[in-house]
Amino acid sequence: MEGLFSASVIVPLTLASIGIGSLGLLVSVLLFFRVRKLRKDLTALFSGKTGVDLEEIILKQKEGLDAADEEIRKLYGIAEQLYRLGQESIHKTGLLRFNPFKEVGGNQSFAVALLDGKNTGFVISSIHTREGTRVYAKPVEKGSETKEYPLSDEERHVVGAAAGKRPVAFGKTRTETKG
């Protein structure tokens, strides 16, 4: 039994025990300070509050979030309605004044395009001559003329301007017309 309790065995076992004990002590001290900090934080959090108070606060916060969520849903619905209304209402316009005939002076004739968000709407044209003024209205579908009512060059130009395809040339003078 002397071999088991010899100095060559006891010294390393003692040193290992001291090392493990020191490591355990160090971990215990670190954990002590962490628990102390946690207690301090919890004391600050729960100061003057009971579990019931905290539950009431959380429920009030949840009610506030639910109300905000409902408001967001309503606003989303309103935004959708405004978008649809914007696509269906007339808000794209173009105007072109022109002179269709040589013998009539000035740019007394005009074409006006009124389109919605899908470039659908109508064109109103007024042709002024010595004998009088004639007004025409023609439908426009998706920025193009219909088969039943073909557009003149001026009307095509003003539809393109209203649809954002080309700039409007105000005061344009034409001395000729084609069929």
DAJO-V790991 format. One record per residue. PHI is phi as a letter, one per 20 degrees, with the letter a starting at -180 (999 if undefined). OMEGA is omega in degrees with one decimal (none if undefined). D_LAST is the distance of its C-alpha to the last C-alpha in Angstrom with 2 decimals. Layout:
BEGIN
[[PHI	OMEGA	D_LAST] [PHI	OMEGA	D_LAST]]
END
This chain:
BEGIN
[[999	179.9	128.19] [f	-179.8	128.72] [f	-178.8	125.78] [f	-179.2	123.38] [d	-179.6	124.55] [f	-176.8	124.92] [f	-177.9	123.46] [f	179.6	121.05] [e	-175.0	119.35] [f	-176.6	119.77] [f	178.9	118.34] [f	178.1	114.94] [f	179.2	114.76] [f	179.5	115.61] [f	178.4	113.05] [f	178.7	110.37] [f	178.9	111.36] [f	179.3	111.21] [f	180.0	107.73] [f	178.6	106.39] [f	179.2	108.01] [f	178.1	106.56] [f	177.7	103.09] [f	178.8	103.51] [f	179.2	104.68] [f	178.4	101.72] [f	179.3	99.25] [f	179.2	101.11] [f	178.6	100.88] [f	178.9	97.14] [f	177.8	96.58] [g	-178.8	98.75] [f	177.1	96.55] [f	178.3	93.35] [f	179.1	94.74] [f	178.4	95.88] [f	178.5	92.39] [f	177.5	90.84] [f	179.1	93.31] [f	178.8	92.49] [f	179.3	88.72] [f	177.5	89.29] [f	177.4	91.60] [f	-178.9	88.92] [f	-175.0	86.33] [e	-175.9	88.55] [g	178.7	90.44] [m	-177.9	91.09] [d	172.9	88.94] [d	178.3	89.98] [f	179.7	88.18] [f	178.6	87.04] [g	-179.8	85.56] [f	178.4	83.60] [f	177.5	82.35] [f	179.3	81.16] [f	-179.9	79.34] [f	178.9	77.62] [f	177.1	76.64] [f	177.5	75.20] [f	178.4	73.20] [f	177.7	71.90] [f	178.0	70.91] [f	177.7	69.07] [f	177.8	67.23] [f	178.7	66.34] [f	178.6	65.00] [f	178.0	62.94] [f	178.1	61.60] [f	177.3	60.59] [f	178.9	58.83] [f	177.6	56.94] [f	178.9	55.84] [f	179.8	54.63] [f	176.9	52.73] [f	177.2	51.15] [f	177.9	50.00] [f	179.1	48.59] [f	177.1	46.78] [f	178.3	45.21] [f	179.0	44.09] [f	178.0	42.59] [f	178.5	40.74] [f	178.9	39.30] [f	178.2	38.42] [f	178.2	36.76] [f	-176.1	34.64] [e	-177.5	33.67] [e	-179.7	33.21] [e	177.5	30.25] [b	175.3	31.19] [d	-177.4	28.28] [c	174.7	25.98] [b	-179.4	23.33] [c	177.8	21.98] [c	173.7	19.44] [e	-177.6	19.18] [b	177.5	16.46] [d	-174.6	15.37] [f	-175.3	11.68] [c	179.9	12.58] [f	-171.4	15.28] [f	180.0	17.33] [d	-177.3	18.06] [e	174.9	20.62] [n	178.8	21.25] [e	-177.3	19.65] [e	179.8	19.73] [e	-179.8	16.82] [b	172.5	17.61] [c	179.8	17.14] [c	175.1	20.36] [d	177.7	21.15] [c	-173.6	24.49] [c	174.7	25.85] [e	-178.2	29.28] [f	178.7	31.40] [d	-179.2	29.59] [l	175.8	26.15] [d	-178.7	25.38] [r	-178.2	24.32] [b	176.8	21.28] [d	172.6	18.64] [d	179.7	18.64] [c	176.2	15.87] [c	178.3	16.50] [d	-177.8	14.17] [d	175.7	16.62] [c	177.7	16.33] [f	-177.3	19.30] [f	-178.9	19.32] [q	-179.3	19.54] [c	177.5	18.34] [d	-178.3	16.46] [d	-179.5	17.39] [c	173.8	15.93] [c	-178.6	17.99] [c	179.3	17.03] [f	175.3	19.73] [c	179.2	20.26] [c	179.0	22.82] [l	176.0	24.70] [m	-177.6	22.16] [c	177.0	19.25] [f	174.7	16.53] [e	-179.5	17.58] [f	-176.0	16.36] [f	-175.2	16.08] [c	179.2	13.99] [f	-177.5	11.60] [e	173.7	11.42] [f	178.4	9.05] [g	-179.9	10.55] [f	179.8	12.89] [f	176.1	13.97] [f	-179.3	14.75] [f	-177.1	16.63] [f	175.2	18.63] [f	177.3	19.47] [f	178.6	20.74] [f	179.8	22.72] [f	-179.4	24.23] [f	178.2	25.14] [n	-177.6	26.82] [e	179.3	24.75] [b	179.9	23.84] [f	178.0	24.99] [f	176.3	23.18] [d	-179.8	22.27] [f	176.2	23.17] [m	-179.7	22.17] [f	179.3	19.21] [d	176.0	17.50] [d	179.0	13.95] [d	179.8	13.45] [c	170.0	9.87] [c	177.1	6.57] [d	178.4	3.81] [j	none	0.00]]
END
